Amino acid sequence: MQEEKSAVYTVILGVCLLLCLLMLGNMLMGRADTGTAPAAPEEGDAMEFHITEDDIASVLTEALPFPVEGTAVKISRDGTIAVTAAVTRQALTKSNLVPGKLRTALLFLPERCKLYGAWSAAVSNGKLSLACRTIKLEGFALPEQTAQALSDAFAAQWNTRMEQRDFTPQTIQWQDGEAVLLG
C-alpha cells in the first residue's frame, strides 16, 4: 500500500514538474545585446538602401547574447522576414538569458534548440521599425517583451547604419531575398 502511494506521488510530481517547465520555457529569452552595429551594404545611388538576407543573418548573429549556428533568413515579397537558427543548450546556459531556476528547464530541451522568428518591417517618420509576428524556441512562443526587445534592437541597428550614411528612408519595397528602402 505504501509503495502504491509513493508511485502515485512520484507520477503527480513528475506531471507538475513537466507543466512548470513548459510554462517556464516561454520565458527562456530575456534581453537582446545591442552593443554592436551591423554591416549593411548600400548599393547604387544615395536614394536606396538594400537589406539582404545575409545582412539580416549578420545582424542576428551579432545582436543575440548567445552564439547561433545554421542561421537561415528568408525575405519574401509579402514583407515577411523569416529567420531560423540553432542554439545549443550550453550556450543558453552560459548566457545571461537564463537566470537560476530557469536553467532547470534547459535540461528538458534538446542539445541543439531551434530558434524561429518572423518579422514585418515598415517605414515611418524616416525610421525603420520591425514588428515581431512570432518568435519561438523549440516550438514554445517567447514572451511579448522579448519579441519587442529583439525587434527594437534590430531596427535600431539598421537605423544607426542608415544615419551613418546620411540616408532617410521614406518607403520600403519587397523583393524575394531583399528589402529596398527608398529615400
C-alpha positions in Angstrom: 0.0 0.0 0.0 2.8 2.4 0.9 4.6 1.6 -2.4 1.5 2.4 -4.4 1.1 5.8 -2.7 4.8 6.5 -3.4 4.4 5.7 -7.0 1.3 7.8 -7.4 3.0 10.8 -5.7 6.1 10.4 -8.0 3.9 10.4 -11.1 2.0 13.5 -9.8 5.2 15.3 -9.0 6.6 14.4 -12.5 3.5 15.8 -14.2 3.6 19.0 -12.1 7.3 19.4 -12.9 6.7 19.0 -16.6 3.9 21.5 -16.6 6.0 24.0 -14.7 8.9 23.5 -17.2 6.6 24.1 -20.1 5.4 27.4 -18.7 8.9 28.5 -17.8 10.1 27.6 -21.3 8.1 30.6 -22.6 10.4 32.8 -20.5 13.8 31.5 -21.7 14.7 34.6 -23.6 15.2 37.8 -21.6 17.0 40.7 -23.4 18.9 41.5 -26.5 22.5 42.7 -26.5 22.5 45.8 -28.9 26.1 46.8 -28.4 27.3 46.1 -32.0 26.4 47.7 -35.3 25.5 45.6 -38.3 27.3 45.8 -41.7 24.7 46.6 -44.3 25.8 47.4 -47.8 24.4 50.3 -49.6 24.2 49.8 -53.3 23.7 52.1 -56.2 22.9 55.8 -55.6 22.3 57.5 -52.3 18.5 57.1 -52.7 18.4 53.4 -52.0 19.4 51.2 -49.1 19.4 47.5 -49.7 19.0 44.9 -46.9 19.7 41.3 -48.0 19.1 38.0 -46.3 22.9 37.8 -45.5 22.7 41.3 -43.8 19.9 40.2 -41.6 21.7 36.9 -40.7 24.8 39.0 -39.7 22.7 41.3 -37.5 21.1 38.4 -35.8 24.4 36.8 -35.1 25.8 40.0 -33.6 22.7 41.0 -31.7 21.9 37.8 -29.7 23.6 37.3 -26.3 24.5 33.8 -27.3 26.0 32.2 -30.4 23.8 30.8 -33.0 24.5 28.2 -35.8 23.0 27.4 -39.1 21.3 30.8 -39.5 18.9 31.0 -42.4 16.9 34.1 -43.5 14.1 34.3 -46.0 12.8 37.7 -47.2 9.5 37.3 -49.0 7.7 39.6 -51.4 4.9 39.9 -49.0 7.1 41.7 -46.5 7.9 38.8 -44.2 11.4 38.3 -42.8 11.6 34.7 -41.5 14.7 33.6 -39.5 15.7 30.2 -38.3 18.8 29.3 -36.3 20.0 26.7 -33.9 21.4 27.4 -30.4 23.0 25.0 -28.1 21.6 24.3 -24.6 25.1 25.0 -23.3 25.2 28.5 -25.0 21.8 29.3 -23.4 23.1 28.2 -20.0 26.2 30.3 -20.3 24.3 33.4 -21.5 22.8 35.9 -19.1 19.5 34.9 -20.6 18.6 32.1 -18.3 18.7 33.0 -14.6 18.9 30.5 -11.8 15.7 28.5 -11.6 15.0 28.5 -15.3 18.2 26.7 -16.0 16.4 23.5 -14.8 14.1 23.9 -17.8 17.0 23.7 -20.1 17.6 20.1 -19.0 14.5 19.1 -20.9 15.4 20.8 -24.2 17.4 19.0 -26.8 21.2 19.8 -27.1 20.5 21.9 -30.2 17.4 24.0 -30.0 15.6 25.5 -33.0 15.0 29.3 -32.8 12.4 30.6 -35.2 11.2 34.2 -35.7 9.1 36.1 -38.3 9.0 39.9 -38.6 7.4 42.5 -40.8 9.0 45.9 -41.5 7.6 49.3 -42.0 9.0 52.9 -42.5 7.5 55.7 -40.5 8.9 59.2 -40.0 12.1 58.3 -41.7 12.8 55.3 -39.5 12.6 51.6 -40.0 10.5 49.6 -37.5 10.2 45.9 -37.1 7.1 44.1 -35.7 7.6 40.6 -34.5 4.9 38.3 -35.8 6.2 35.3 -33.9 9.3 34.1 -32.1 9.7 30.6 -30.8 12.4 28.5 -29.1 11.9 24.8 -29.8 8.2 25.4 -30.6 7.5 27.4 -27.4 6.4 31.1 -28.0 8.7 33.5 -26.2 7.3 36.4 -24.2 6.0 39.5 -26.0 8.5 41.6 -24.1 11.4 39.6 -25.5 9.9 39.8 -29.0 9.6 43.6 -28.7 13.1 44.0 -27.4 14.6 42.0 -30.2 12.5 43.9 -32.8 13.6 47.3 -31.4 17.2 46.2 -31.2 17.3 45.0 -34.9 15.5 48.2 -36.1 17.8 50.4 -34.1 20.9 48.8 -35.7 19.5 49.4 -39.2 18.5 53.0 -38.4 22.0 53.7 -37.0 23.6 52.3 -40.1 21.3 54.5 -42.4 22.0 57.6 -40.3 25.8 57.0 -40.7 25.3 57.1 -44.4 23.0 60.1 -44.2 20.1 58.2 -45.6 16.5 58.8 -44.5 14.0 56.1 -45.7 10.6 57.1 -46.9 9.2 53.8 -48.1 10.1 50.1 -48.4 9.9 47.8 -51.4 10.0 44.0 -51.1 11.7 41.6 -53.4 12.5 37.9 -53.0 15.7 37.9 -50.9 15.9 41.6 -50.4 14.2 44.7 -48.9 14.9 48.0 -50.7 14.5 51.2 -48.6 13.8 54.2 -50.8 14.7 57.7 -49.6 
